[in-house]
Amino acid sequence: MTRWFDAPGKENTEAVIQQVVERIQRGGIRHVVVATSTGQTGIRLAEALQDISVELICVTHHIGFRGGDQGELDPDLRSTLRHAGAQILTTSHALSGVGRSISTKFGGTTLLEIVAHTLRLFGQGTKVCVEVAIMAADAGLVPTDRDILCVGGSGRGADTAIVLRAAHSNSLFDLRIGETLCRPA
């Protein structure tokens, strides 16, 4: 059953983690992908999953997302995540990447931005879940032939968790969303 939140935001993070743990305990999920820019959400999820046998993949913003040559993932939290057994993926965003640079410089929009905006009709967290699933699949960190669980949010924290069948970026429309565990209404 889907849990609906009144509003998006980080105040839903603990409830999302609870939904994730409950779903994993029902079986069939071996990979959890979480969007985590600073590492805080990744750490909270790693702690909740420490006694559960799943692979945790933490997807960060690409280097330079906020400008300069810096990443947002706190180095201490990166170390803690790795020590907890999480894999960390820092790469270009699947639904923007170079296209965002073109539309920012020259105006207009790209086809991927239209896909991203369409997914946002279901909430920013849903768009993030789809995007990090594609990024993890492209990096070879998750399978595309069985369900995975993705966690995303609207800014900081988490407010969305979905079970989906990932796809690579060159076969985006093969991605299938199965269960929506929770998201803002």
Secondary structure as the mmCIF struct_conf table of DSSP 4:
data_model
#
loop_
_struct_conf.conf_type_id
_struct_conf.id
_struct_conf.beg_label_comp_id
_struct_conf.beg_label_asym_id
_struct_conf.beg_label_seq_id
_struct_conf.end_label_comp_id
_struct_conf.end_label_asym_id
_struct_conf.end_label_seq_id
STRN STRN1 ARG A 3 PHE A 5
BEND BEND1 ASP A 6 ALA A 7
BEND BEND2 GLY A 9 GLY A 9
HELX_RH_3T_P HELX_RH_3T_P1 LYS A 10 ASN A 12
HELX_RH_AL_P HELX_RH_AL_P1 THR A 13 GLN A 25
TURN_TY1_P TURN_TY1_P1 ARG A 26 ARG A 26
BEND BEND3 GLY A 27 GLY A 27
STRN STRN2 HIS A 31 ALA A 35
BEND BEND4 SER A 37 GLY A 39
HELX_RH_AL_P HELX_RH_AL_P2 GLN A 40 ALA A 48
TURN_TY1_P TURN_TY1_P2 LEU A 49 ASP A 51
BEND BEND5 ILE A 52 ILE A 52
STRN STRN3 GLU A 55 THR A 60
HELX_LH_PP_P HELX_LH_PP_P1 HIS A 61 HIS A 62
TURN_TY1_P TURN_TY1_P3 ILE A 63 ARG A 66
BEND BEND6 GLY A 67 GLY A 67
TURN_TY1_P TURN_TY1_P4 GLY A 68 ASP A 69
BEND BEND7 GLU A 72 LEU A 73
HELX_RH_AL_P HELX_RH_AL_P3 PRO A 75 HIS A 83
TURN_TY1_P TURN_TY1_P5 ALA A 84 GLY A 85
STRN STRN4 GLN A 87 THR A 90
TURN_TY1_P TURN_TY1_P6 ALA A 94 LEU A 95
BEND BEND8 SER A 96 SER A 96
HELX_RH_AL_P HELX_RH_AL_P4 GLY A 97 PHE A 106
BEND BEND9 GLY A 108 GLY A 108
HELX_RH_AL_P HELX_RH_AL_P5 LEU A 111 LEU A 119
HELX_RH_3T_P HELX_RH_3T_P2 ARG A 120 PHE A 122
HELX_RH_AL_P HELX_RH_AL_P6 GLN A 124 ASP A 138
TURN_TY1_P TURN_TY1_P7 ALA A 139 GLY A 140
BEND BEND10 LEU A 141 VAL A 142
BEND BEND11 THR A 144 ARG A 146
STRN STRN5 ILE A 148 GLY A 152
BEND BEND12 SER A 154 GLY A 157
STRN STRN6 THR A 160 ARG A 165
HELX_RH_3T_P HELX_RH_3T_P3 SER A 169 ASP A 174
STRN STRN7 ARG A 176 PRO A 184
#
